[in-house]
Amino acid sequence: MDCTRRAVIAALGTGAAFSAKPALAQLGTVLSAPVTLIDRALEDRSTSDIAKDNEIVIKVNAVMAKVESIKASTEIYEQRLLVTGLFDAKPTYDKFETGVRGVSGVKQLYWHVVYMSDDDQKANKNGIISWARALEINSKAEVALAKAKDVHHLNYRLATDPFATLYVLGRALSAHERTLTLAHLRAIAGVRRMVDYIEVRPKTT
């Protein structure tokens, strides 16, 4: 184990910033296992910024609990919150949207949650993919970025919605990296559409 990882492990036990549980509906966990804790802490940003994200995740968890639904998926990076999902009950959808929009600390909300009645979903069954299929696409996308050369994959969050739209949220250290990232994601089988929320910002020293 290198010195950097030793330092990170030591830091993990020093504060509550790393004690938050992941959002109930997140495809990718924020803090679910020791290796994830370490990897997240090695992102190109400060631990205090990660802690802010985790605070928002806890608040989103509370909203999920109030509406008693996990028909949504959340991803967050630098307090930019991406929410996707499909609801078949309008009152639940409205309550969830109001709750999420009321969460403090969010710098930018990317709202991609859809209300569609059960009848409309049945009528559009060819346009809607299963939860398992969405997870499969998302997993392939994550693996593609993890293997990609010159792509800092820990700085990205991915989500796939019920309509096979792949969302990418995060930070590229250069315009070239952003181009590479999008090229790899567009090559994923099953993706019908891509939504890009990548910010280009070089690493500061």
N, C-alpha and C positions, 0 to 999 in steps of 0.2 A: 504494500500500500504506500503511495507516495505521500510527501509531506502535506500537500494541499488537501488531500482527502482526510488525513489525520486531523488537520486543523478544522476542517468542516465538521467531522464527527464530534470533535470536542465542543464546537460551537453549538451543536444541536441540543446539547444537554443544558445550555445556559439560559434559555429564555422560553417564554410561552409562545413566541412567534412561530414555533414549529410544532405546536401541539394541536392545531386545528384538524378536524376530520374533513375528508373531501365532500363536495356537494353531492347530494343524493343522486342526482341525475347526470353527473359528469361522465363522459365517455372515457376521458383520461383523468386519472386521479391527480390531485395536487400533492397530497401527502398520504400515501397509503402503505409504504414499505420503506425500510432503511435505505435501499439503493435509490429509491425515488427521492427521498429526503436529500441524499448526497448530490444526486444529479441536479435537482432543482437549485440547490445552494451553489452549484458551479455554473449557473447561468451567467450571462453577461450583464448582470445587474446586482444591486445590493440586497442583502438579506432583509433590510427594512422595507424595500419595495415588495419583496416576496411576502412579507408579513402583512402588508396592506391588502394584497390580493387575498390572503387567507382570511382576513377579517371580513371581507366582502363575501367570501364563500360561506362563512358561518351565517351571515345574514340571509343569503339566498336559501340556505338550508331551512331557516326558520320560515321563510315564505312557502317553501315546498311543503313543510309540515302543516302549515295552516290550510292550504288548499287540498291537502291529502292526495297529492298527485305527483307522479314522477314521469309524466308524459312530456318532459322537456329535457334538454341537454344543455349544460353550461360549460363554457371555457373562459378563462380569464388570463390576461397578460398586461402588466403595468396598469392595472385598474381599468382596463378596457374590457368590458364584459360582453361576451357573445352568448346569446340564448336562442336555441332552436327547439322546435317541437311541433306536435300536432295534437290539438284538443278537439274532442267531439261534443263538449258541453260548454256553451257560451258563458254561463255564469262563472264556471271554474276558470275559463280562459281570462275573463275580465278581472277576476279576483287575483289571479296570478300576475297579470300584467301590471295592475295597480301596485301590488306588493313589490315586484321587482323594480319598477320605476321609482319606488320610494326608498330603495336601498341607498344609504349614504356612502360616500367615498368613491362612487363610480365616476370616472372621468368621461367615459364614452360608452353608451349602450348600443349594441348592434342587435336589434330585435328582429328575429326571424321566426317567431312562433306563429303558427297558423291555426285559425279555428275553421273546422270543416265538419259539418254534421255527419252522422254515421251513414245516412243515405247517400250523401255526396261522396263520401269516401268509397262506398261500395260501387258507385257509378264511375269513380275514377281509379278503380283498383289496379289498372295497368300502369297508372302513373305513380303509384305509391309502392315503395319497397318495404320489406319486412325489417323489423328491428335487427334481426340477425344479419341481414344483408348490409344494413347500414354499418354495423360493427365490423363486418368483413372488409368493406371498402375503407373504413377508417384505419383499420389495422394495417392494411396494405400500404396506405399512404404514410403512416408512421414509420413503417419499415423502410420504405423508399427514401424518406428523408434521413433516417438514421444511417443508411448505407451511402448516401450521396456525398461525393467529394466536394469540399469547399462550401458545405452547407452546415451551419451551426444549428442542428436540429433541436437542441434544448430550448432555443429561443422561439419556438413555434408551438401553437396549439391548433389542433385539427378537430373538425366536427363534420359529421355527415347527417343530413336530415332525411326525413321519410320520402323526399322527392329525388333522392340521389344527387343532391347538391353538396359539394365539398367546400367547406369554409376553411380558410387558413388565416390565423390571427397571430401576430408576433412582430419580430424585428429582424431585419436583414442588416448585416454590417456593411453592405455595399449594394449598389444597383445590380452589379453582376450576380451577387448571391441571390437577390430577389428573383432575377430572371431564371437562374438555375432551379430555384425552389419551385417556381410555378411550372417550369417545364417538366420536372419530375412528377408533380401532382397531376398535371393534365394527362400524363401517360397511364394513370391508374385505370384499369378496366372497370367499367360500371358507372363511372362518374359522368353525369349528364350535363352538369354545369359547375362552374367554379366561382366562388366569391372571395376576393382578395382583400384582406385587411392587414397587409404587411406594411410596416413603416421602415424606411431606410434610414439608418442612423449609425455611423461608424462608432467603433468602440473608443471610449475616452480613456486616457492613461492617467 
